[in-house]
């Protein structure tokens, strides 16, 4: 599926991949195994934010890492609540809206010579504003939200674009293998000894 990004894992043994299908989901996924004893913050060290932004196609400075971490958790709460069929906090949704609205104030409409359509161009993009715009776009797209899912193993978020909408894992080669190995082990533990 996706190739690992060259983020510094520190002492963590896992890898990080862009598997979300949107910028906002990939950004929310910058924590592995959130809320467990295996939790790992991919924004540590801080330089990982710049590497992630480049890989995600954002030509913007990373900015305030503490602010990025805070916003990442807002995104994770909102999107995981939606996956779990729980109403997200209105404060969290408002935070996304405020940042997205602020991002629009730094945009200008440009029609280049020979172009058939105008484009919005950011005059001073930041990683935070670009992710906020993407999150707001996702939150206002009912069809996309209908495909929102989370990995059964690590709880990374992704848009399920499979034909039958039955994707279970962020990456079948990673979490999928772990789940299959665990099921195999559990089956063998239950089967009577010969």
N, CA and C of each residue as an Amber inpcrd file, in Angstrom:
protein
   582
   0.8420000  -1.1810000   0.0000000   0.0000000   0.0000000   0.0000000
   0.8900000   1.2480000   0.0000000   0.8920000   2.0340000   1.0310000
   1.6840000   3.2630000   1.0870000   3.1020000   2.9770000   1.5810000
   4.0180000   3.8010000   1.1300000   5.4050000   3.6850000   1.5570000
   5.6160000   4.4750000   2.8510000   6.4640000   3.9900000   3.7560000
   6.7450000   4.7420000   4.9880000   7.4320000   6.0740000   4.6830000
   7.0910000   7.0830000   5.4700000   7.7670000   8.3830000   5.3600000
   9.0470000   8.3450000   6.1960000  10.0340000   9.1210000   5.8000000
  11.2980000   9.1110000   6.5500000  11.2320000   9.9950000   7.8010000
  10.2170000   9.7640000   8.6520000  10.1270000  10.4960000   9.9170000
  11.0310000   9.8170000  10.9350000  11.6370000  10.6050000  11.8050000
  12.5050000  10.0730000  12.8520000  11.6240000   9.4080000  13.9110000
  11.7330000   8.0760000  14.0810000  10.8790000   7.3930000  15.0420000
  11.4220000   7.3980000  16.4710000  12.6170000   7.9340000  16.6690000
  13.2120000   7.8420000  17.9990000  13.3950000   6.3750000  18.3460000
  12.9740000   5.9670000  19.5290000  13.1160000   4.5710000  19.9490000
  11.9220000   3.7130000  19.5280000  10.9290000   4.3260000  18.9080000
   9.7340000   3.6000000  18.4600000  10.0980000   2.7160000  17.2760000
   9.5120000   1.5360000  17.1850000   9.8780000   0.5910000  16.1270000
   8.9540000   0.6310000  14.9230000   7.8790000   1.3960000  14.9710000
   6.9300000   1.4330000  13.8700000   7.3110000   2.4230000  12.7880000
   6.4450000   2.5130000  11.7820000   6.6300000   3.4660000  10.6920000
   5.3670000   4.2990000  10.5510000   5.5010000   5.4070000   9.8650000
   4.3710000   6.2930000   9.5970000   4.1280000   6.3160000   8.0940000
   2.8590000   6.2130000   7.7030000   2.4990000   6.2460000   6.2870000
   1.3270000   7.1950000   6.0780000   1.2800000   7.8150000   4.9110000
   0.1400000   8.6480000   4.5300000  -0.9450000   7.7150000   3.9920000
  -1.8680000   7.3110000   4.8460000  -2.9010000   6.3510000   4.4500000
  -4.3100000   6.9160000   4.5950000  -4.4440000   8.1320000   5.1050000
  -5.7570000   8.6810000   5.4430000  -6.6490000   8.9950000   4.2620000
  -6.0510000   9.3910000   3.1580000  -6.8450000   9.7780000   1.9990000
  -7.1110000  11.2710000   1.9470000  -6.8550000  11.9720000   3.0380000
  -6.9500000  13.4320000   3.0630000  -5.8340000  13.9630000   3.9600000
  -5.5060000  15.2050000   3.7490000  -4.4800000  15.8640000   4.5410000
  -4.8440000  15.8560000   6.0280000  -6.0930000  16.1830000   6.3430000
  -6.5220000  16.2790000   7.7430000  -6.4380000  14.9350000   8.4550000
  -6.8410000  13.8630000   7.7920000  -6.7820000  12.5410000   8.4280000
  -5.3410000  12.0930000   8.6060000  -4.5050000  12.3370000   7.6080000
  -3.0900000  11.9910000   7.7490000  -2.4570000  12.7720000   8.8980000
  -2.8630000  14.0260000   9.0670000  -2.3190000  14.8270000  10.1560000
  -2.7900000  14.2880000  11.5100000  -4.0660000  13.9340000  11.6030000
  -4.5860000  13.3520000  12.8470000  -3.8680000  12.0490000  13.1780000
  -3.4050000  11.3490000  12.1630000  -2.7210000  10.0690000  12.3570000
  -1.2770000  10.2130000  12.8170000  -0.8480000  11.4220000  13.1240000
   0.5230000  11.6140000  13.5890000   0.7140000  11.1850000  15.0450000
  -0.1740000  10.3530000  15.5290000  -0.0050000   9.6380000  16.7970000
  -0.3570000   8.1890000  16.5010000   0.5360000   7.2910000  16.8160000
   0.2670000   5.8650000  16.6510000  -0.2580000   5.3140000  17.9660000
  -1.2520000   4.4630000  17.8900000  -1.8400000   3.7860000  19.0490000
  -2.2330000   4.7710000  20.1510000  -2.9300000   5.8130000  19.7610000
  -3.3960000   6.8740000  20.6650000  -4.1130000   6.2740000  21.8770000
  -3.7220000   6.7460000  23.0660000  -4.3950000   6.3440000  24.2980000
  -4.0260000   4.9740000  24.8260000  -2.9800000   4.3640000  24.2680000
  -2.5440000   3.0490000  24.7490000  -1.1190000   3.1500000  25.2760000
  -0.6330000   2.0640000  25.8460000   0.7540000   2.0740000  26.3230000
   1.7630000   2.0440000  25.1820000   1.2810000   1.8250000  23.9480000
   2.1470000   1.8350000  22.7540000   2.1520000   3.1980000  22.0560000
   1.4810000   4.1870000  22.6100000   1.3210000   5.4890000  21.9370000
   2.6670000   6.0950000  21.5660000   2.7070000   6.6360000  20.3340000
   3.9180000   7.3050000  19.8440000   3.5300000   8.5880000  19.1270000
   4.1830000   9.6830000  19.4650000   3.9350000  10.9980000  18.8700000
   4.9360000  11.2170000  17.7340000   4.4210000  11.2550000  16.4890000
   5.2900000  11.4240000  15.3240000   5.7430000  12.8680000  15.1410000
   5.2450000  13.8070000  15.9520000   5.7550000  15.1770000  15.9050000
   6.9050000  15.3580000  16.8940000   7.4540000  14.2600000  17.3620000
   8.6160000  14.2820000  18.2350000   9.6980000  13.4410000  17.5670000
  10.7500000  14.0170000  17.1180000  11.2030000  15.3800000  17.3000000
  10.4530000  16.3800000  16.4050000  10.5740000  17.6420000  16.7750000
   9.8610000  18.7140000  16.0730000  10.1520000  18.7470000  14.5750000
  11.3520000  18.3710000  14.1710000  11.7380000  18.4040000  12.7510000
  10.8520000  17.4970000  11.9020000  10.1910000  16.5320000  12.5070000
   9.2950000  15.6560000  11.7580000   8.1430000  16.4260000  11.1240000
   7.7560000  17.5560000  11.7050000   6.6560000  18.3520000  11.1390000
   7.0210000  18.8600000   9.7460000   8.2410000  19.2930000   9.5680000
   8.6920000  19.7950000   8.2670000   8.7530000  18.6480000   7.2580000
   9.2860000  17.5160000   7.6710000   9.3590000  16.3440000   6.7890000
   7.9580000  15.9110000   6.3810000   7.0280000  15.8790000   7.3490000
   5.6520000  15.4770000   7.0590000   5.0140000  16.4540000   6.0750000
   5.1840000  17.7540000   6.3130000   4.5810000  18.7680000   5.4370000
   5.0670000  18.6000000   4.0000000   6.3510000  18.4060000   3.8170000
   6.8960000  18.2090000   2.4670000   6.2840000  16.9730000   1.8120000
   6.2270000  15.8720000   2.5430000   5.6850000  14.6270000   1.9980000
   4.2070000  14.7560000   1.6690000   3.4900000  15.5780000   2.4420000
   2.0610000  15.7840000   2.2180000   1.7860000  16.8300000   1.1370000
   2.8560000  17.4240000   0.6070000   2.7040000  18.3940000  -0.4750000
   2.3940000  19.7980000  -0.0240000   2.7620000  20.1270000   1.1940000
   2.5110000  21.4730000   1.7240000   3.8250000  22.2360000   1.7410000
   3.8600000  23.3020000   0.9860000   5.0450000  24.1500000   0.9610000
   4.8250000  25.2990000   1.9330000   4.7430000  24.9490000   3.2100000
   4.4710000  25.9560000   4.2330000   5.3150000  25.6580000   5.4610000
   5.6670000  26.6820000   6.1950000   6.4420000  26.4380000   7.4110000
   5.6150000  25.6760000   8.4410000   6.2930000  24.8780000   9.2340000
   5.6010000  24.0730000  10.2450000   4.9950000  24.9560000  11.3260000
   5.7240000  25.9590000  11.7840000   5.1880000  26.8560000  12.8060000
   5.2910000  26.2800000  14.2010000   4.3690000  26.7010000  15.0620000
   4.3310000  26.3630000  16.4760000   3.9810000  24.8800000  16.6760000
   4.9380000  24.0880000  17.1350000   4.7320000  22.6480000  17.2900000
   3.6740000  22.3600000  18.3560000   3.6690000  23.1030000  19.4480000
   2.6490000  22.8850000  20.4890000   1.2550000  23.1330000  19.9190000
   1.1190000  24.1670000  19.0930000  -0.1710000  24.4500000  18.4480000
  -0.5590000  23.3580000  17.4590000   0.4210000  22.8150000  16.7560000
   0.1540000  21.7200000  15.8290000  -0.3070000  20.4740000  16.5790000
   0.3530000  20.1900000  17.6930000  -0.0520000  19.0220000  18.4940000
  -1.4710000  19.2000000  19.0230000  -1.7780000  20.3870000  19.5100000
  -3.1190000  20.6530000  20.0420000  -4.1670000  20.4770000  18.9520000
  -3.8970000  21.0110000  17.7560000  -4.8580000  20.9060000  16.6680000
  -4.9760000  19.4630000  16.1680000  -3.8750000  18.7470000  16.1560000
  -3.9160000  17.3320000  15.7670000  -4.8820000  16.5640000  16.6750000
  -4.8560000  16.8510000  17.9690000  -5.7430000  16.1570000  18.9070000
  -7.1980000  16.5800000  18.7130000  -7.4260000  17.8420000  18.3520000
  -8.7850000  18.2920000  18.0240000  -9.3110000  17.4780000  16.8450000
  -8.5030000  17.3720000  15.7960000  -8.9100000  16.6030000  14.6160000
  -9.1820000  15.1420000  14.9680000  -8.2940000  14.5400000  15.7460000
  -8.4710000  13.1360000  16.1160000  -9.7660000  12.9460000  16.8960000
 -10.0360000  13.8280000  17.8460000 -11.2790000  13.6970000  18.6290000
 -12.5050000  13.8030000  17.7370000 -12.5300000  14.8080000  16.8660000
 -13.7010000  15.0260000  16.0060000 -13.9160000  13.8340000  15.0770000
 -12.8850000  13.4260000  14.3620000 -13.0540000  12.3690000  13.3740000
 -13.2680000  10.9920000  14.0210000 -12.6160000  10.7170000  15.1440000
 -12.8690000   9.4460000  15.8310000 -14.2750000   9.4130000  16.4170000
 -14.7590000  10.5550000  16.9110000 -16.1600000  10.6130000  17.3690000
 -17.1020000  10.2930000  16.2230000 -16.8440000  10.8500000  15.0550000
 -17.7030000  10.5700000  13.9010000 -17.6550000   9.0970000  13.5110000
 -16.4820000   8.4960000  13.5450000 -16.3630000   7.0630000  13.2510000
 -17.1690000   6.2540000  14.2640000 -17.1060000   6.6680000  15.5250000
 -17.7840000   5.9510000  16.6040000 -19.2610000   6.3280000  16.7310000
 -19.7400000   7.1410000  15.7820000 -21.1410000   7.5770000  15.7580000
 -21.5140000   8.3730000  17.0170000 -20.5830000   9.1810000  17.4890000
 -20.7760000  10.0690000  18.6280000 -20.6880000  11.5020000  18.1160000
 -21.4720000  12.3870000  18.6840000 -21.4320000  13.7880000  18.2590000
 -20.1590000  14.4440000  18.7870000 -19.3440000  14.9990000  17.8900000
 -18.1160000  15.6700000  18.3340000 -18.4340000  16.9170000  19.1620000
 -17.4810000  17.3180000  19.9550000 -17.6030000  18.5300000  20.7630000
 -17.7930000  19.7360000  19.8530000 -18.7650000  20.5750000  20.1920000
 -18.9880000  21.7800000  19.3810000 -17.7820000  22.7130000  19.4640000
 -17.0760000  22.7080000  20.5920000 -15.8700000  23.5380000  20.7140000
 -14.7910000  23.0670000  19.7440000 -14.6410000  21.7520000  19.5890000
 -13.6400000  21.2220000  18.6570000 -14.0070000  21.5510000  17.2110000
 -15.2850000  21.3850000  16.8560000 -15.7260000  21.7010000  15.4940000
 -15.5620000  23.1990000  15.2380000 -15.8870000  24.0160000  16.2300000
 -15.7150000  25.4710000  16.0830000 -14.2550000  25.8440000  15.8820000
 -13.3650000  25.1570000  16.5860000 -11.9250000  25.4330000  16.4430000
 -11.4760000  25.1800000  15.0040000 -11.9330000  24.0800000  14.4250000
 -11.6010000  23.7850000  13.0260000 -12.1470000  24.8910000  12.1300000
 -13.3900000  25.2880000  12.3640000 -14.0090000  26.3490000  11.5670000
 -13.2880000  27.6800000  11.6780000 -12.8900000  28.0380000  12.8830000
 -12.1700000  29.3080000  13.0870000 -10.8490000  29.3210000  12.3250000
 -10.1050000  28.2350000  12.4250000  -8.8160000  28.1730000  11.7240000
  -9.0100000  28.1660000  10.2110000 -10.0310000  27.4580000   9.7350000
 -10.2960000  27.4260000   8.2930000 -10.7270000  28.7970000   7.7930000
 -11.5750000  29.4760000   8.5580000 -12.0170000  30.8230000   8.1650000
 -10.8300000  31.7800000   8.1060000  -9.9350000  31.6570000   9.0660000
  -8.7360000  32.4910000   9.0610000  -7.8530000  32.1940000   7.8650000
  -7.8220000  30.9470000   7.4530000  -7.0140000  30.5580000   6.2930000
  -7.5380000  31.2060000   5.0240000  -8.8630000  31.3300000   4.9140000
  -9.4260000  31.9500000   3.7100000  -9.0420000  33.4190000   3.5970000
  -8.8120000  34.0650000   4.7350000  -8.4390000  35.4820000   4.6820000
  -7.0500000  35.6910000   4.0860000  -6.2620000  34.6330000   3.9990000
  -4.9220000  34.7430000   3.4090000  -4.8960000  34.2390000   1.9700000
  -6.0480000  34.0360000   1.3700000  -6.1290000  33.5330000   0.0050000
  -6.5150000  34.6740000  -0.9380000  -6.0650000  34.5620000  -2.1770000
  -6.5290000  35.4880000  -3.2050000  -6.8800000  34.6910000  -4.4500000
  -7.8250000  35.1940000  -5.1930000  -8.2740000  34.5370000  -6.4140000
  -7.4220000  35.0310000  -7.5700000  -6.8390000  34.0920000  -8.3160000
  -5.9130000  34.4350000  -9.3870000  -6.3430000  33.7290000 -10.6700000
  -6.3580000  34.4900000 -11.7690000  -6.6170000  33.9130000 -13.0830000
  -5.3600000  34.1280000 -13.9120000  -4.6310000  33.0530000 -14.1380000
  -3.3690000  33.1340000 -14.8770000  -3.6460000  33.2570000 -16.3750000
  -2.7110000  33.8730000 -17.0940000  -2.8420000  34.0040000 -18.5440000
  -3.0650000  32.6470000 -19.1920000  -4.0750000  32.5560000 -20.0270000
  -4.3660000  31.3350000 -20.7500000  -5.1190000  30.2800000 -19.9530000
  -5.3490000  30.5260000 -18.6700000  -6.0700000  29.5430000 -17.8460000
  -7.5590000  29.5980000 -18.1560000  -8.2210000  28.4760000 -18.0230000
  -9.6690000  28.4270000 -18.2620000 -10.4650000  28.6380000 -16.9820000
  -9.7830000  28.6050000 -15.8470000 -10.4590000  28.8220000 -14.5670000
  -9.4960000  29.4880000 -13.5950000 -10.0470000  30.2490000 -12.7000000
  -9.2510000  30.8990000 -11.6520000  -8.9350000  29.8850000 -10.5510000
  -7.9050000  30.1800000  -9.7830000  -7.5360000  29.3340000  -8.6520000
  -7.3480000  30.1980000  -7.4170000  -7.5990000  29.5840000  -6.2640000
  -7.3190000  30.2520000  -5.0010000  -5.8610000  30.0000000  -4.6540000
  -5.1220000  31.0440000  -4.3300000  -3.7190000  30.9330000  -3.9790000
  -3.5150000  31.5000000  -2.5880000  -2.8170000  30.7410000  -1.7590000
  -2.5290000  31.1970000  -0.3990000  -1.3810000  32.1890000  -0.4490000
  -1.5710000  33.3360000   0.2010000  -0.5080000  34.3410000   0.2260000
   0.5150000  34.0460000   1.3110000   0.0730000  33.4550000   2.4180000
   1.0080000  33.0770000   3.4870000   0.5120000  31.8100000   4.1690000
   0.6230000  30.6750000   3.4540000   0.1150000  29.4240000   4.0270000
   0.9620000  28.9560000   5.2080000   0.3240000  28.2960000   6.1280000
   1.0370000  27.6040000   7.2010000   0.5190000  26.1750000   7.2240000
   1.2550000  25.3120000   7.8370000   0.8250000  23.9230000   7.9560000
  -0.5320000  23.8520000   8.6520000  -0.6920000  24.6260000   9.7080000
  -1.9370000  24.6200000  10.4690000  -3.1310000  25.0640000   9.6270000
  -2.9780000  26.1470000   8.8640000  -4.1070000  26.6350000   8.0730000
  -4.4560000  25.6950000   6.9250000  -3.4550000  25.0950000   6.3110000
  -3.7310000  24.1650000   5.2070000  -4.4750000  22.9250000   5.7120000
  -4.0690000  22.4120000   6.8620000  -4.7470000  21.2500000   7.4390000
  -6.1610000  21.6260000   7.8750000  -6.3200000  22.8180000   8.4520000
  -7.6480000  23.2660000   8.8890000  -8.6040000  23.3850000   7.7060000
  -8.1430000  23.9300000   6.5940000  -8.9870000  24.0270000   5.4040000
  -9.4070000  22.6480000   4.9110000  -8.4750000  21.7120000   4.9150000
  -8.7940000  20.3650000   4.4760000  -9.7950000  19.7090000   5.4330000
  -9.6150000  19.9020000   6.7310000 -10.5390000  19.3280000   7.7170000
 -11.9380000  19.9010000   7.5460000 -12.0420000  21.2120000   7.3350000
 -13.3530000  21.8430000   7.1370000 -14.0040000  21.3230000   5.8610000
 -13.2130000  21.1420000   4.8320000 -13.7370000  20.6010000   3.5790000
 -14.2860000  19.1930000   3.7790000 -13.5570000  18.3790000   4.5100000
 -14.0100000  17.0150000   4.7850000 -15.2820000  17.0150000   5.6310000
 -15.3250000  17.8760000   6.6400000 -16.4930000  17.9280000   7.5210000
 -17.7580000  18.3970000   6.8120000 -17.6030000  19.0730000   5.6840000
 -18.7750000  19.5550000   4.9440000 -19.0950000  18.6900000   3.7320000
 -18.4380000  17.5600000   3.6140000 -18.6590000  16.6470000   2.4900000
 -19.3050000  15.3640000   3.0130000 -20.6130000  15.3070000   2.9480000
 -21.3470000  14.1560000   3.4680000 -20.9420000  12.8420000   2.8420000
 -20.6750000  12.8410000   1.5410000 -20.2660000  11.5980000   0.8610000
 -18.9300000  11.1020000   1.4120000 -17.9890000  11.9990000   1.5900000
 -16.6800000  11.6010000   2.1220000 -16.8160000  11.1330000   3.5700000
 -17.6040000  11.8390000   4.3600000 -17.7790000  11.4340000   5.7540000
 -18.4280000  10.0540000   5.8590000 -19.2290000   9.6990000   4.8600000
 -19.8240000   8.3710000   4.8440000 -18.7960000   7.2760000   4.6410000
 -17.6170000   7.6380000   4.1890000 -16.5410000   6.6660000   3.9690000
 -15.4780000   6.7380000   5.0600000 -15.6920000   7.5960000   6.0590000
 -14.7300000   7.7550000   7.1460000 -14.6920000   6.4930000   8.0020000
 -13.4910000   6.0230000   8.2740000 -13.3280000   4.8080000   9.0630000
 -12.0510000   4.9240000   9.8810000 -11.8690000   3.9580000  10.7850000
 -10.6470000   3.9010000  11.5910000 -10.1610000   2.4610000  11.6320000
  -8.8610000   2.2930000  11.6430000  -8.2340000   0.9750000  11.7060000
  -8.6630000   0.2620000  12.9850000  -9.0150000  -0.9950000  12.8700000
  -9.4280000  -1.7790000  14.0290000  -8.2770000  -2.0430000  14.9890000
  -7.0580000  -1.9240000  14.5160000  -5.8860000  -2.1710000  15.3600000
  -5.3720000  -0.8940000  16.0250000  -4.9590000   0.0740000  15.2110000
  -4.2590000   1.2520000  15.7420000  -5.1260000   2.5010000  15.8370000
  -6.3150000   2.4600000  15.2680000  -7.2780000   3.5650000  15.2640000
  -6.8340000   4.7400000  14.3860000  -5.9150000   4.5110000  13.4440000
  -5.6280000   5.5450000  12.4630000  -6.8650000   5.7320000  11.6020000
  -7.0800000   6.9470000  11.1790000  -8.2510000   7.3130000  10.3830000
  -7.9570000   7.1990000   8.8980000  -8.9910000   6.8540000   8.1190000
  -8.8400000   6.8090000   6.6690000 -10.2090000   6.8850000   6.0100000
 -10.2030000   7.2680000   4.7380000 -11.4110000   7.1980000   3.9200000
 -11.4220000   5.8280000   3.2640000 -12.4710000   5.0810000   3.5050000
 -12.5930000   3.7390000   2.9470000 -13.0860000   3.8620000   1.5110000
 -12.1760000   3.7180000   0.5830000 -12.5280000   3.8190000  -0.8350000
 -12.6550000   2.4430000  -1.4780000 -12.6600000   1.3940000  -0.6530000
 -12.8260000   0.0500000  -1.2100000 -14.2390000  -0.0820000  -1.7810000
 -14.3940000  -0.9440000  -2.7480000 -15.6650000  -1.0930000  -3.4540000
 -16.8030000  -1.4590000  -2.5000000 -16.5320000  -2.3670000  -1.5700000
 -17.5970000  -2.8230000  -0.6810000 -17.5880000  -2.1370000   0.6910000
 -16.7060000  -1.1780000   0.8820000 -16.5760000  -0.4030000   2.1220000
 -16.3770000  -1.3080000   3.3430000 -15.4900000  -2.2500000   3.1950000
 -15.2280000  -3.1790000   4.2880000 -13.7600000  -3.1620000   4.7120000
 -13.0440000  -2.1110000   4.3770000 -11.6460000  -2.0140000   4.7730000
 -11.5710000  -1.9460000   6.2990000 -10.7110000  -2.7490000   6.8920000
 -10.6190000  -2.8380000   8.3420000  -9.3630000  -2.2120000   8.9220000
  -8.3090000  -2.1370000   8.1160000  -7.0260000  -1.7270000   8.6590000
  -6.4410000  -0.5560000   7.8880000  -5.5640000   0.1760000   8.5720000
  -4.8720000   1.2840000   7.9160000  -4.0370000   0.7360000   6.7680000
  -3.3670000  -0.3780000   7.0110000  -2.5230000  -1.0080000   5.9990000
  -2.5550000  -2.5120000   6.2380000  -3.0310000  -3.2930000   5.2670000
  -3.1060000  -4.7420000   5.4590000  -1.7490000  -5.3710000   5.7750000
  -0.6720000  -4.7560000   5.2880000   0.6650000  -5.3040000   5.5320000
   1.1350000  -5.0410000   6.9590000   0.5800000  -4.0520000   7.6300000
   0.9940000  -3.7350000   9.0010000  -0.0510000  -4.2480000   9.9930000
  -1.0550000  -3.4600000  10.2200000  -2.0770000  -3.8260000  11.1980000
  -2.8480000  -5.0720000  10.7780000  -3.0650000  -5.2380000   9.4980000
  -3.7550000  -6.4330000   9.0200000  -3.0010000  -7.7000000   9.3790000
  -1.6790000  -7.6910000   9.1830000  -0.8630000  -8.8550000   9.5500000
  -0.9100000  -9.1100000  11.0490000  -0.8200000  -8.0440000  11.8480000
  -0.8770000  -8.2080000  13.3070000  -2.2000000  -8.8400000  13.7350000
  -3.3010000  -8.3710000  13.1510000  -4.6200000  -8.9100000  13.5020000
  -4.7380000 -10.3760000  13.0950000  -4.2520000 -10.7070000  11.9090000
  -4.3190000 -12.0970000  11.4560000  -3.4440000 -13.0030000  12.3310000
  -2.2610000 -12.5190000  12.7040000  -1.3820000 -13.3080000  13.5640000
  -2.0140000 -13.5200000  14.9390000  -2.6430000 -12.4940000  15.4800000
  -3.2910000 -12.6100000  16.7780000  -4.4500000 -13.6180000  16.7160000
  -5.2700000 -13.5410000  15.6560000  -6.3780000 -14.4920000  15.5140000
  -5.8590000 -15.9190000  15.3860000  -4.7770000 -16.0820000  14.6240000
  -4.1750000 -17.4090000  14.4690000  -3.6980000 -17.9340000  15.8250000
  -3.0230000 -17.1010000  16.5860000  -2.5320000 -17.4820000  17.9150000
  -3.7020000 -17.8540000  18.8320000  -4.7540000 -17.0310000  18.8210000
  -5.9130000 -17.2980000  19.6840000  -6.6110000 -18.5930000  19.2890000
  -6.7160000 -18.8670000  17.9900000  -7.3270000 -20.1300000  17.5340000
  -6.5130000 -21.3260000  18.0090000  -5.2030000 -21.2180000  17.8980000
  -4.3310000 -22.3140000  18.3150000  -4.3350000 -22.5090000  19.8300000
  -4.5280000 -21.4530000  20.5780000  -4.6050000 -21.5610000  22.0360000
  -5.8870000 -22.2550000  22.4750000  -6.9660000 -22.0880000  21.7200000
  -8.2620000 -22.6830000  22.0650000  -8.3910000 -24.1270000  21.5970000
  -7.6550000 -24.4870000  20.5570000  -7.8070000 -25.8380000  20.0290000
  -7.1900000 -26.8470000  21.0070000  -7.8480000 -27.9970000  21.1710000
  -7.3460000 -28.9940000  22.1260000  -5.9930000 -29.5490000  21.6980000
  -5.1980000 -29.8480000  22.6830000  -3.8710000 -30.4310000  22.4040000
  -4.0480000 -31.8460000  21.8930000  -3.2130000 -32.2230000  20.9740000
  -3.3050000 -33.5880000  20.4040000  -2.5600000 -34.5840000  21.2340000
